[in-house]
């Protein structure tokens, strides 16, 4: 079983990504609820691009911070 470790900055990126994804989800649901007839369309047009951008940016940030610091936080695999 392989264990990966994140340094502290990478762990902060992951926490920030989680918070952003929850905020994007809430925003998409809120915007969709304002027009119930097109809830699905508004949700998909709002959430999917924002979530994809957030995940892409987070992965890029994590890769850039890979060797930044020797301080690590163990993760469960």
N, C-alpha and C positions, 0 to 999 in steps of 0.2 A: 504494500500500500504506500503510495507516494504522498508525502505531506508537503504542501507549499506554505510559505510564510510570506506575510506582507510586512513591509516596514511601516512605521507609524503614519507616514504621509500617505501611503497607499491605502491603509485602513481608513483614513479620513476621507479619501476619495470615494471609497466604497460606501461609507455612511452618507456622504453628501449625495451620491447617486441614488441611494434608496430614498432619501428625503425628497429629492427632485422628482423621482418617479411617482411618489405618492401625491405630491403637489400637482403634477401634470395630470394624473388620473382624476383628482378632485376637480381641477379646472375643466377637463373634458366633460365630466359628468354634469357640472354646473352649466356649462355652455349648452350642452345637449338638453338639459331640463328646461331651458328657456324656450325651446321650440320642440315640444314633444313629438310632433309629426315627423320630424327629421332627426330624431335623437341618435339613431345609429350612424347616419351619415356624418353628422357634426362630430360625434365621438371619434369615429375613425379618422376623419380629416384632421382632427386636433391632436389626439393622443399618439397615433402611430408615428407621425413625423417627429414630434417632440421626444418621444421615448427612444426612437432610433438615434436621434442626435445625442441624447444624453448617454446612452449606452456606448456609442462610438467614441464620444469625447472622454468618457470614463476609462474605457479600455486603452485609449491613447495615453492618457495621463498615468495610468498604472504602469504601462510599459516604459514610459520615460522615467518613472521613479523607481524602476527595478533595482538599480544598483546605487541608489542615492544615499541610503543610510544603513549601517549595520544593525540598528535596533529593529528587532522583528517581533511581530505579534503572531503566534501560531494559529493556524486555522484548522478546522476539522475537515477531513477529506471524506 
